Structure formats: structure tokens, C-alpha cells
């Protein structure tokens, strides 16, 4: 009877644990990053019986996590690719809004059209005032566009530092989890492993990573490929930093145990920020070239003509860059409409300005820059759509293995409940039998 009691008690204990695990699955069906647990039951066998062994019931073994390392890696890889594209898209959108927002192309067109109107009556003050006003509007449009790109560069730098800090925090959190896993004695808590995997997925959204695990479940994380610099090893985590050069380029680096290395970011937010910085810097350089070429061409025409007072023309614009462009003329009479000696009614120099408009192609150059940005955005959207589908499929494939199926858990719950009740009934039967024996006289 003692064996019967022991067997029943072992069943109660084992199925109580199985019920707890199943209940945990059901309660966490909607928890992000939760991996389904599967209770494993094993027969308890001891020696000493006539036939060499005696059955002593059942025991709850290790609780298995339904994790798939390959599918989890696919999620991390697709997450890094998608995050890079989405982050880069933010800055492409910003460039497009900047180039279109100040209506620079229209302002340049209005300026050249005002010069044509002045050519019809070069001595009249009204068209000179209009042209002066349009010149001021062009300078303001260049300044506004340049300042917006400068602001975008500053925001990228801020975003880069924020991303570096976030990745540093994630690395430190993973190192802490690794430390706890190292103390688990080979029986790591499923909750710790879930948290480890959640952090790894978050890190992969920041930068592409290569991950390996030791027997205790501790993760070693390399930035980029398996030969990349180490972000996390054991309970040690790197510190991530960022540096910028004068041309607007951004580079991320890390430091671990006194050794520094560049992060070769090919995925994640970090790579998207690097892409965005390059795109903004290239757009700003193109805009600066356009601004200086425009100012120099108009100033050259001015210098070759004569103003309304008979004096040689002076520079109309000052521009070291788009963001610093200013209009230096303050009086419409200073517009050099005529060629030298042609008098107040001369307009030959304005014809030179019309020729410069055509040869310089200023409006066309801006249109080309805008069109290139628009084409890049369209291409990036297609890439994001494709990468989004790949990532969704990777997540679905992982979750088909590791996610909680409530129908299956309901079946398991009923099965373990019945086994628990049956084990309790075994104990009851053993007690009743013992009571019967004791009552025999």
C-alpha cells in the first residue's frame, strides 16, 4: 500500500506541475516574446524488486521551450534588413519635403521671368523693384532649403547618439541575463531564455548581429558577421559610440575591455542612420553647388553690365553655401540691365542673364535632384514592402513552432486535469484499502 500511495503522490505532484506549465502557456498566449513550454514526464523506476526493478510512479522532468534557433535567426536577420530600410526612408522623406517645401525652383523661375519683364522697360523703377524682390525671394528660398538640410544633419547626429545609447543599454541588459544564466547550474529558467531572445531581437533591429550560444544558454553577440567586433560576451558588454566628420558622414564604434573597433553596420537602425547621413550630405552638397553656381553666374552678368546710374554692376548675391546665401543689392537702380555705354534704356545685359539661365540649367539641376530623390523613395518603398513580407513570414514561421495554440493547450489542460484527478483517486483507493486492512480483527 505504501507503494500505491507513493505512486499516487508522484502523479499528483507531476501533473500539478504540468497543469501549472499549461496554465502559464494559456496566460501568456498574447505575451510578446513568450515561448511555449512543454512539460516532460518520465517514469520513476527504482531497483530492489524480485524482477530487478519496481515502479515508483512518475516525475516532472525539464520543461522544454519550443524554440527554434534557425527560425529565430531568420527573424533577427529580416528585422535588421527591414529596420535599415525604414530608417533610411525617414531621411529620404525629409530630403524630399525640404527640396519641395521652399518652392526654390519656382522662385528661380520668377527671378529670371522678372528679368525678362525688366528688359521691356529697363528704365522704369517698378519692374526693377519686382526683380529686386524676386532676387530676395530666391536668396530666402536657398537659405530656407539649406537650413532645413543642416537641421536634418543635426537631427541625424542626435538620432545616431540616441541609437548608440540604446544599443549600449541592450548590450548591458543581455550581459546581465548572461550572468544569471551562468548561475543556473545547467537548468536555465525559461523566463530568462525568453528575455534573452527578446533582447537579441531588439538588438537585431538596431544592428545586424551574429549570435552564438554556450551550453548554459549564454549569448555571444558580434556586430555584423561572426568575425565582427564583439558586442556581448558572457557578462561583459561593449559601450557603443558615434563619430561624425565635417562632411556629415557618421560612423559607429564600440569599446570592450579597452579595445575599440568600428561597427560595420550593414543592417538595423544604425545602418539606416549611416545611409540617411550620406543621403542628406549628398543633397546638401548638390544644393550648395547649385547655390554658389547660381550666385556666381548672376554676379558675373552683373559685373559685365551697367546700372541705372551708369556705374558698373556689383554683385547681387553672396553665397558660400545655400544656407548662407544673401542678397547684397539694396536698390533696384543697382541692377545692371544695360551693357556699358548703352544708357538707361539699354537692356543688353539682361539678355546675357537669359543666356546664363539656359547654359547654367539651374532649374533643371534642381528638378533632377528632386526627381532622383523621388525615384529613390519609390524604390525604397518597394524594398520595404518586400522586406516587410519576408519579416512577417519569418515571424509567422517562428511563432508556428514557439507560439501558444490555445486549442492545443485546452486539450492538454483537460488531459493533465484528468491525470491529476486519477492520481488523487489512486491515493484515495490506497487509503481506503489500508483502512479496510486495519479494521480486520
C-alpha positions as CSV (number, residue, x, y, z in Angstrom):
1,X,0.0,0.0,0.0
2,X,2.9,2.4,0.6
3,X,3.9,1.9,-3.0
4,X,0.4,2.7,-4.1
5,X,0.4,5.9,-2.0
6,X,3.8,6.9,-3.4
7,X,2.8,6.3,-6.9
8,X,-0.4,8.3,-6.5
9,X,1.5,11.1,-4.7
10,X,4.1,11.3,-7.5
11,X,1.3,11.6,-10.1
12,X,-0.3,14.4,-8.1
13,X,3.0,16.3,-7.9
14,X,3.9,15.7,-11.6
15,X,0.5,16.6,-13.0
16,X,0.2,19.6,-10.8
17,X,3.4,20.9,-12.4
18,X,2.2,20.0,-15.8
19,X,-1.1,21.9,-15.1
20,X,0.9,24.9,-13.9
21,X,3.0,24.9,-17.1
22,X,0.0,24.6,-19.3
23,X,-1.8,27.4,-17.4
24,X,1.3,29.5,-17.9
25,X,1.1,29.0,-21.6
26,X,-2.5,30.0,-21.7
27,X,-2.0,33.1,-19.6
28,X,0.9,34.2,-21.8
29,X,-0.7,33.5,-25.2
30,X,-0.6,37.2,-26.0
31,X,2.8,38.0,-24.4
32,X,5.4,39.2,-26.9
33,X,8.4,37.0,-26.9
34,X,6.9,34.2,-24.8
35,X,8.0,30.8,-26.0
36,X,5.6,27.9,-25.4
37,X,6.7,25.5,-22.6
38,X,6.2,21.7,-22.9
39,X,6.2,19.7,-19.6
40,X,8.1,16.4,-19.9
41,X,7.0,13.4,-17.8
42,X,9.3,10.5,-17.0
43,X,8.7,7.2,-15.3
44,X,10.3,6.7,-11.9
45,X,11.9,3.3,-11.6
46,X,13.9,2.0,-8.6
47,X,15.6,-1.3,-8.0
48,X,15.0,-3.8,-5.4
49,X,12.0,-5.8,-6.5
50,X,12.0,-9.5,-7.3
51,X,12.4,-8.9,-11.0
52,X,15.1,-6.3,-10.5
53,X,13.0,-3.1,-10.5
54,X,9.9,-1.6,-9.1
55,X,7.8,1.1,-10.5
56,X,7.5,4.1,-8.2
57,X,5.3,6.5,-10.3
58,X,6.0,9.5,-12.4
59,X,8.1,12.7,-12.2
60,X,8.0,16.0,-13.9
61,X,11.3,16.4,-15.9
62,X,12.7,19.5,-17.5
63,X,10.3,21.9,-19.0
64,X,11.2,22.3,-22.7
65,X,11.0,25.6,-24.6
66,X,9.6,25.2,-28.1
67,X,12.3,27.4,-29.5
68,X,13.8,27.0,-33.0
69,X,17.3,28.6,-33.3
70,X,17.2,28.7,-37.1
71,X,13.8,30.4,-37.3
72,X,14.7,32.9,-34.6
73,X,17.9,33.8,-36.5
74,X,15.8,34.3,-39.6
75,X,13.6,36.8,-37.7
76,X,16.7,38.7,-36.5
77,X,18.1,38.8,-40.0
78,X,14.9,40.1,-41.6
79,X,14.4,42.5,-38.8
80,X,17.8,44.1,-39.3
81,X,17.2,44.5,-43.1
82,X,13.7,46.0,-42.6
83,X,14.9,48.4,-39.9
84,X,17.7,49.7,-42.1
85,X,15.3,50.4,-44.9
86,X,12.7,52.0,-42.7
87,X,15.2,54.3,-41.0
88,X,16.8,55.3,-44.3
89,X,13.3,56.1,-45.7
90,X,12.7,58.6,-42.9
91,X,15.6,60.7,-44.1
92,X,14.7,60.3,-47.8
93,X,11.2,61.7,-47.0
94,X,12.8,64.5,-45.1
95,X,15.0,65.4,-48.1
96,X,12.0,65.4,-50.4
97,X,10.0,67.6,-48.1
98,X,12.9,70.0,-47.8
99,X,13.6,70.3,-51.5
100,X,9.9,70.8,-52.3
101,X,8.9,72.8,-49.3
102,X,10.6,76.2,-50.1
103,X,9.5,76.2,-53.7
104,X,13.1,77.1,-54.8
105,X,12.5,76.1,-58.4
106,X,9.5,78.4,-58.7
107,X,11.5,81.3,-57.0
108,X,14.3,80.9,-59.5
109,X,11.8,80.9,-62.4
110,X,10.2,84.0,-61.0
111,X,13.6,85.7,-60.8
112,X,14.5,85.1,-64.4
113,X,11.0,86.0,-65.6
114,X,11.2,89.3,-63.7
115,X,14.5,90.0,-65.6
116,X,12.6,89.4,-68.9
117,X,9.9,91.8,-67.8
118,X,12.5,94.4,-66.9
119,X,14.1,94.1,-70.4
120,X,10.9,95.5,-71.8
121,X,11.3,98.8,-69.9
122,X,14.7,98.9,-68.2
123,X,14.5,102.5,-67.0
124,X,11.2,102.0,-65.1
125,X,11.5,101.7,-61.4
126,X,8.6,99.3,-60.9
127,X,10.0,96.3,-62.8
128,X,13.3,96.9,-61.1
129,X,11.6,96.7,-57.7
130,X,9.9,93.5,-58.8
131,X,13.2,91.9,-59.9
132,X,14.9,93.0,-56.7
133,X,12.0,91.4,-54.7
134,X,12.3,88.2,-56.7
135,X,16.1,88.1,-56.1
136,X,15.4,88.4,-52.4
137,X,12.9,85.6,-52.6
138,X,15.5,83.4,-54.4
139,X,18.1,84.0,-51.7
140,X,15.5,83.3,-49.0
141,X,14.4,80.1,-50.7
142,X,18.1,78.9,-50.9
143,X,18.6,79.8,-47.2
144,X,15.5,78.0,-46.1
145,X,16.3,74.9,-48.1
146,X,19.9,74.8,-46.9
147,X,19.0,75.5,-43.3
148,X,16.5,72.6,-43.4
149,X,19.1,70.2,-44.7
150,X,21.5,71.5,-42.0
151,X,18.8,70.9,-39.4
152,X,18.3,67.4,-40.8
153,X,22.0,66.7,-40.4
154,X,21.9,67.9,-36.8
155,X,18.8,65.6,-36.1
156,X,20.6,62.6,-37.7
157,X,23.5,63.2,-35.3
158,X,21.1,63.3,-32.4
159,X,19.4,60.2,-33.6
160,X,22.8,58.4,-34.0
161,X,23.7,59.2,-30.4
162,X,20.3,58.0,-29.2
163,X,20.7,54.8,-31.2
164,X,24.2,54.2,-29.8
165,X,22.9,54.7,-26.2
166,X,20.0,52.3,-26.9
167,X,22.3,49.6,-28.2
168,X,24.6,50.1,-25.3
169,X,21.7,49.6,-22.9
170,X,20.6,46.5,-24.7
171,X,24.1,45.0,-24.6
172,X,24.3,45.7,-20.9
173,X,20.9,44.1,-20.3
174,X,21.9,41.0,-22.2
175,X,25.2,40.7,-20.3
176,X,23.1,40.8,-17.1
177,X,20.9,37.9,-18.4
178,X,24.0,36.0,-19.4
179,X,25.3,36.4,-15.8
180,X,22.1,35.0,-14.4
181,X,22.2,32.1,-16.9
182,X,25.7,31.3,-15.9
183,X,24.5,30.8,-12.3
184,X,21.6,28.5,-13.3
185,X,23.6,25.3,-12.9
186,X,22.7,23.9,-16.3
187,X,18.9,24.3,-15.7
188,X,18.2,27.8,-17.1
189,X,14.9,29.4,-16.4
190,X,12.6,29.5,-19.4
191,X,11.7,33.1,-18.5
192,X,15.4,34.1,-18.6
193,X,15.8,32.5,-22.0
194,X,12.7,34.3,-23.2
195,X,14.1,37.6,-22.0
196,X,17.4,36.8,-23.7
197,X,15.7,36.2,-27.0
198,X,13.7,39.3,-26.7
199,X,16.8,41.4,-26.2
200,X,18.5,39.7,-29.1
201,X,15.6,40.6,-31.4
202,X,15.7,44.2,-30.2
203,X,19.4,44.4,-30.8
204,X,19.0,43.0,-34.3
205,X,16.6,45.9,-35.1
206,X,19.5,48.2,-34.1
207,X,22.3,46.5,-36.0
208,X,22.8,43.2,-37.8
209,X,24.3,40.7,-35.4
210,X,25.8,37.2,-35.4
211,X,24.8,35.2,-32.3
212,X,26.2,32.0,-30.7
213,X,25.2,30.2,-27.5
214,X,27.1,28.2,-25.0
215,X,25.9,25.2,-23.0
216,X,24.4,27.4,-20.3
217,X,22.4,29.4,-22.9
218,X,24.6,32.5,-22.7
219,X,24.7,34.5,-25.9
220,X,27.9,35.9,-27.5
221,X,26.9,38.7,-29.9
222,X,29.1,40.0,-32.7
223,X,28.3,43.1,-34.7
224,X,27.8,42.1,-38.3
225,X,29.3,38.7,-39.3
226,X,30.8,36.1,-36.9
227,X,34.2,37.8,-37.5
228,X,32.8,41.3,-36.4
229,X,33.6,43.1,-33.2
230,X,32.1,41.7,-30.0
231,X,29.1,43.5,-28.5
232,X,28.5,41.0,-25.7
233,X,30.4,38.1,-24.3
234,X,29.4,36.4,-21.1
235,X,28.6,39.1,-18.5
236,X,30.6,41.8,-20.3
237,X,29.1,44.3,-22.7
238,X,30.6,46.9,-25.0
239,X,29.9,50.6,-25.0
240,X,28.7,52.0,-28.3
241,X,29.7,55.4,-29.5
242,X,29.3,57.6,-32.6
243,X,31.6,60.0,-34.5
244,X,30.9,62.5,-37.3
245,X,33.2,64.2,-39.8
246,X,32.9,67.6,-41.4
247,X,31.2,66.2,-44.5
248,X,28.2,64.8,-42.5
249,X,29.3,61.2,-42.5
250,X,28.5,59.1,-39.4
251,X,30.4,56.1,-38.1
252,X,29.6,53.9,-35.1
253,X,32.2,52.2,-33.0
254,X,32.3,50.2,-29.8
255,X,34.7,49.7,-26.9
256,X,35.1,46.5,-24.9
257,X,37.8,45.8,-22.3
258,X,39.8,48.8,-23.5
259,X,39.7,47.7,-27.2
260,X,37.9,49.9,-29.7
261,X,36.5,48.8,-33.1
262,X,34.4,50.2,-35.9
263,X,30.9,48.7,-36.2
264,X,30.5,47.5,-39.8
265,X,26.8,48.1,-39.8
266,X,25.0,46.5,-42.7
267,X,21.6,46.3,-41.1
268,X,19.4,47.8,-38.5
269,X,18.8,51.3,-37.4
270,X,22.5,52.1,-37.3
271,X,23.0,51.2,-40.9
272,X,19.8,53.2,-41.8
273,X,21.2,56.3,-40.0
274,X,24.5,55.9,-41.9
275,X,22.6,55.8,-45.1
276,X,20.5,58.8,-44.2
277,X,23.5,60.8,-43.2
278,X,25.1,60.0,-46.6
279,X,21.9,61.0,-48.5
280,X,21.4,64.3,-46.6
281,X,25.1,65.2,-47.0
282,X,25.0,64.4,-50.8
283,X,21.8,66.5,-51.2
284,X,23.3,69.4,-49.2
285,X,26.5,69.3,-51.3
286,X,24.4,69.4,-54.5
287,X,22.3,72.2,-53.2
288,X,25.4,74.2,-52.1
289,X,26.9,73.7,-55.6
290,X,23.7,74.9,-57.2
291,X,23.6,78.0,-54.9
292,X,27.2,79.0,-55.5
293,X,27.0,78.4,-59.2
294,X,23.7,80.4,-59.4
295,X,25.2,83.3,-57.4
296,X,28.5,83.4,-59.3
297,X,26.7,83.3,-62.7
298,X,24.3,86.1,-61.8
299,X,27.1,88.1,-60.3
300,X,29.3,87.7,-63.4
301,X,26.5,89.1,-65.5
302,X,26.1,92.0,-63.1
303,X,29.8,92.7,-63.3
304,X,29.7,92.9,-67.1
305,X,26.9,95.5,-67.2
306,X,25.9,99.0,-66.1
307,X,23.3,100.0,-63.6
308,X,20.7,102.8,-63.9
309,X,23.1,105.3,-62.6
310,X,25.8,104.5,-65.1
311,X,28.0,102.7,-62.7
312,X,29.5,99.2,-63.2
313,X,27.3,96.4,-61.9
314,X,28.1,95.0,-58.5
315,X,27.4,91.5,-57.0
316,X,23.7,90.7,-56.5
317,X,24.3,87.7,-54.3
318,X,26.7,86.5,-51.6
319,X,26.8,82.7,-51.2
320,X,29.4,80.5,-49.6
321,X,26.6,77.9,-49.3
322,X,22.9,77.6,-49.8
323,X,22.2,78.2,-46.1
324,X,24.3,81.4,-46.1
325,X,23.0,83.0,-49.3
326,X,22.2,86.7,-49.0
327,X,21.2,89.4,-51.5
328,X,23.7,92.2,-51.5
329,X,21.9,94.7,-53.7
330,X,19.6,97.1,-51.8
331,X,18.3,99.3,-54.6
332,X,16.6,98.4,-57.9
333,X,18.7,101.0,-59.6
334,X,21.8,98.9,-59.0
335,X,20.5,96.2,-61.4
336,X,22.9,96.2,-64.3
337,X,20.4,95.9,-67.1
338,X,22.4,97.6,-69.9
339,X,25.7,96.9,-71.5
340,X,28.4,99.6,-70.8
341,X,27.6,102.8,-72.7
342,X,24.1,101.8,-73.8
343,X,22.4,104.2,-71.4
344,X,19.3,103.9,-69.2
345,X,17.2,102.3,-71.9
346,X,19.8,99.6,-72.6
347,X,18.8,96.0,-71.8
348,X,21.6,94.0,-73.5
349,X,23.0,92.7,-70.2
350,X,19.6,91.2,-69.3
351,X,19.9,89.1,-72.5
352,X,23.1,87.8,-71.0
353,X,21.2,86.8,-67.9
354,X,18.7,84.9,-70.1
355,X,21.6,83.1,-71.7
356,X,23.0,82.2,-68.3
357,X,19.7,80.8,-67.3
358,X,19.8,78.4,-70.2
359,X,23.5,77.5,-70.0
360,X,23.5,77.1,-66.3
361,X,20.5,74.9,-66.2
362,X,19.8,75.9,-62.6
363,X,16.1,75.0,-62.6
364,X,16.8,71.7,-64.4
365,X,19.5,70.8,-61.9
366,X,17.1,71.2,-59.0
367,X,14.4,69.2,-60.8
368,X,17.0,66.4,-61.4
369,X,17.8,66.4,-57.7
370,X,14.2,66.3,-56.8
371,X,13.4,63.6,-59.3
372,X,16.4,61.5,-58.1
373,X,15.1,61.7,-54.5
374,X,11.6,60.8,-55.6
375,X,12.9,57.8,-57.5
376,X,15.0,56.7,-54.5
377,X,11.9,56.9,-52.3
378,X,9.8,54.9,-54.7
379,X,12.5,52.2,-54.9
380,X,12.9,52.2,-51.2
381,X,9.1,51.7,-50.7
382,X,9.2,48.7,-52.9
383,X,12.1,47.3,-50.9
384,X,10.4,47.9,-47.6
385,X,7.2,46.2,-48.9
386,X,9.3,43.1,-49.9
387,X,11.3,43.1,-46.7
388,X,8.1,43.6,-44.6
389,X,6.6,40.5,-46.2
390,X,9.8,38.5,-45.6
391,X,9.9,39.6,-42.0
392,X,6.2,38.8,-41.4
393,X,6.7,35.3,-42.9
394,X,9.8,34.7,-40.7
395,X,7.9,35.7,-37.6
396,X,4.9,33.5,-38.6
397,X,7.3,30.6,-39.2
398,X,8.9,31.1,-35.8
399,X,5.6,31.5,-34.0
400,X,4.2,28.4,-35.6
401,X,6.7,26.5,-33.6
402,X,7.2,28.6,-30.5
403,X,3.8,30.4,-30.2
404,X,0.9,29.2,-28.0
405,X,-2.0,27.4,-29.6
406,X,-4.9,27.9,-27.3
407,X,-6.8,24.9,-28.7
408,X,-3.9,22.6,-28.1
409,X,-3.4,24.0,-24.6
410,X,-7.1,23.5,-23.8
411,X,-6.7,19.8,-24.8
412,X,-3.5,19.5,-22.6
413,X,-5.3,21.2,-19.7
414,X,-8.1,18.7,-19.8
415,X,-5.7,15.7,-20.2
416,X,-3.5,16.8,-17.2
417,X,-6.5,17.6,-15.1
418,X,-7.9,14.1,-15.6
419,X,-4.5,12.6,-14.9
420,X,-4.3,14.7,-11.7
421,X,-7.7,13.6,-10.6
422,X,-6.9,10.0,-11.4
423,X,-3.7,10.2,-9.3
424,X,-5.6,11.7,-6.4
425,X,-8.1,8.8,-6.8
426,X,-5.1,6.3,-6.5
427,X,-4.2,7.9,-3.2
428,X,-7.8,7.7,-2.0
429,X,-8.0,4.0,-3.0
430,X,-4.8,3.2,-1.1
431,X,-6.1,4.9,2.0
432,X,-9.4,3.1,1.8
433,X,-7.6,-0.2,1.3
434,X,-5.4,0.5,4.3
435,X,-8.4,1.4,6.4
436,X,-10.1,-1.9,5.5
437,X,-7.0,-3.9,6.5
438,X,-6.7,-2.1,9.8
439,X,-10.4,-2.9,10.5
440,X,-9.8,-6.7,10.2
441,X,-9.8,-8.4,13.5
